[in-house]
Amino acid sequence: MEGPRPAHCQLAALRLNASDHPRAIRSFVTRAGRITSAQARALETLWPKYGIEPRRVIDLDAVFGRAAPRTAEIGFGNGENLLALAAAHPERDYLGIEVHRPGVGRVLLGLEERALTNVRLLCHDAVEVLERHLPEDCLDEILVLFPDPWPKKRHHKRRLIQAPFVNLLAGRLKPGGRVHLATDWAPYAEQMLEALGAEARLRNLAPQGGFASRPDERVATRFERRGERLGHQVWDLAFERL
Ligand SMILES: C[S@@+](CC[C@H](N)C(=O)[O-])C[C@H]1O[C@@H](n2cnc3c(N)ncnc32)[C@H](O)[C@@H]1O
């Protein structure tokens, strides 16, 4: 059931529909999705508490009310990993970026239920957020877990992890900051390794410059579990900003 869109998502929808908007990568299609009434209510009532509108450059210290190590999770989906990490690490701040409103609604409910104060959400295209709304060198960690693989050849241009976006990732990480990626799609895993390996400001943390081992802390996300059910292998990547 699709309720009225709150102001922040109207803005996001406008931007997502703007076909003339110049952009390098369009990694998602706008879909209304099924949203429960609880999620719709959360978008109305909890957004002012946890949501950030992408206006100008975001002052993260002001938004979180403190200076702390910061992780951004891009495309958090249902937010299982985001919520678990934020609960396990109250000393860190977490910035979740996702365009899918039901997922955002679900995480808002999770934040309220667990009374977490160290998470803020953006319901907006991560390409634009990184490009226009986050300052240089502002993140200690970036997670991109199971991004849409866009398996058809004609859709490969939609894959998030390619040179222009990797360049943005490297620029938003602090020196010494880390980016972790995971996918269950072999050709995309190879593309990720090549794209991150080609970015001069990043260094592969895996021995022999290959894939990394699965971080112990990662909670299996919806798409990781789906991959497992399909018998897919999972590839992890870990790089550090020089
Ligand atoms: C395949 S799902 C994976 C979700 C979650 N990480 C998981 O592992 O279950 C990819 C997610 O990325 C989101 N997404 C894709 N492109 C995005 C973008 N440019 N900005 C923000 N979110 C994006 C989609 O809406 C979707 O929820």
The ligand as an SDF file (V2000), in Angstrom:
LIG
                    3D

 27 29  0  0  0  0  0  0  0  0999 V2000
   20.8730   -5.9140   -4.4990 C   0  0  0  0  0  0  0  0  0  0  0  0
   20.3470   -4.7890   -3.2970 S   0  0  0  0  0  0  0  0  0  0  0  0
   21.3630   -5.1930   -1.8920 C   0  0  0  0  0  0  0  0  0  0  0  0
   20.8130   -4.6490   -0.6170 C   0  0  0  0  0  0  0  0  0  0  0  0
   21.6000   -4.9940    0.6380 C   0  0  0  0  0  0  0  0  0  0  0  0
   22.9170   -4.3790    0.6240 N   0  0  0  0  0  0  0  0  0  0  0  0
   21.7090   -6.4850    0.7980 C   0  0  0  0  0  0  0  0  0  0  0  0
   22.8390   -7.0000    0.7180 O   0  0  0  0  0  0  0  0  0  0  0  0
   20.6800   -7.1260    1.0330 O   0  0  0  0  0  0  0  0  0  0  0  0
   21.0600   -3.2640   -3.8370 C   0  0  0  0  0  0  0  0  0  0  0  0
   20.4790   -2.0600   -3.1070 C   0  0  0  0  0  0  0  0  0  0  0  0
   21.1690   -0.9060   -3.5270 O   0  0  0  0  0  0  0  0  0  0  0  0
   20.2450    0.1510   -3.6610 C   0  0  0  0  0  0  0  0  0  0  0  0
   20.8300    1.1070   -4.6160 N   0  0  0  0  0  0  0  0  0  0  0  0
   21.1720    0.8830   -5.8960 C   0  0  0  0  0  0  0  0  0  0  0  0
   21.7320    1.9630   -6.4420 N   0  0  0  0  0  0  0  0  0  0  0  0
   21.7370    2.9180   -5.4720 C   0  0  0  0  0  0  0  0  0  0  0  0
   22.1800    4.2690   -5.4380 C   0  0  0  0  0  0  0  0  0  0  0  0
   22.7330    4.8380   -6.5090 N   0  0  0  0  0  0  0  0  0  0  0  0
   22.0340    4.9480   -4.2900 N   0  0  0  0  0  0  0  0  0  0  0  0
   21.4830    4.3670   -3.1980 C   0  0  0  0  0  0  0  0  0  0  0  0
   21.0500    3.0920   -3.1690 N   0  0  0  0  0  0  0  0  0  0  0  0
   21.1770    2.3690   -4.2980 C   0  0  0  0  0  0  0  0  0  0  0  0
   18.9790   -0.5200   -4.1800 C   0  0  0  0  0  0  0  0  0  0  0  0
   17.8280    0.2450   -3.9230 O   0  0  0  0  0  0  0  0  0  0  0  0
   19.0060   -1.8310   -3.4060 C   0  0  0  0  0  0  0  0  0  0  0  0
   18.3090   -1.7360   -2.1880 O   0  0  0  0  0  0  0  0  0  0  0  0
  1  2  1  0
  2  3  1  0
  2 10  1  0
  3  4  1  0
  4  5  1  0
  5  6  1  0
  5  7  1  0
  7  8  2  0
  7  9  1  0
 10 11  1  0
 11 12  1  0
 11 26  1  0
 12 13  1  0
 13 14  1  0
 13 24  1  0
 14 15  1  0
 14 23  1  0
 15 16  2  0
 16 17  1  0
 17 18  1  0
 17 23  2  0
 18 19  1  0
 18 20  2  0
 20 21  1  0
 21 22  2  0
 22 23  1  0
 24 25  1  0
 24 26  1  0
 26 27  1  0
M  CHG  2   2   1   9  -1
M  END
$$$$
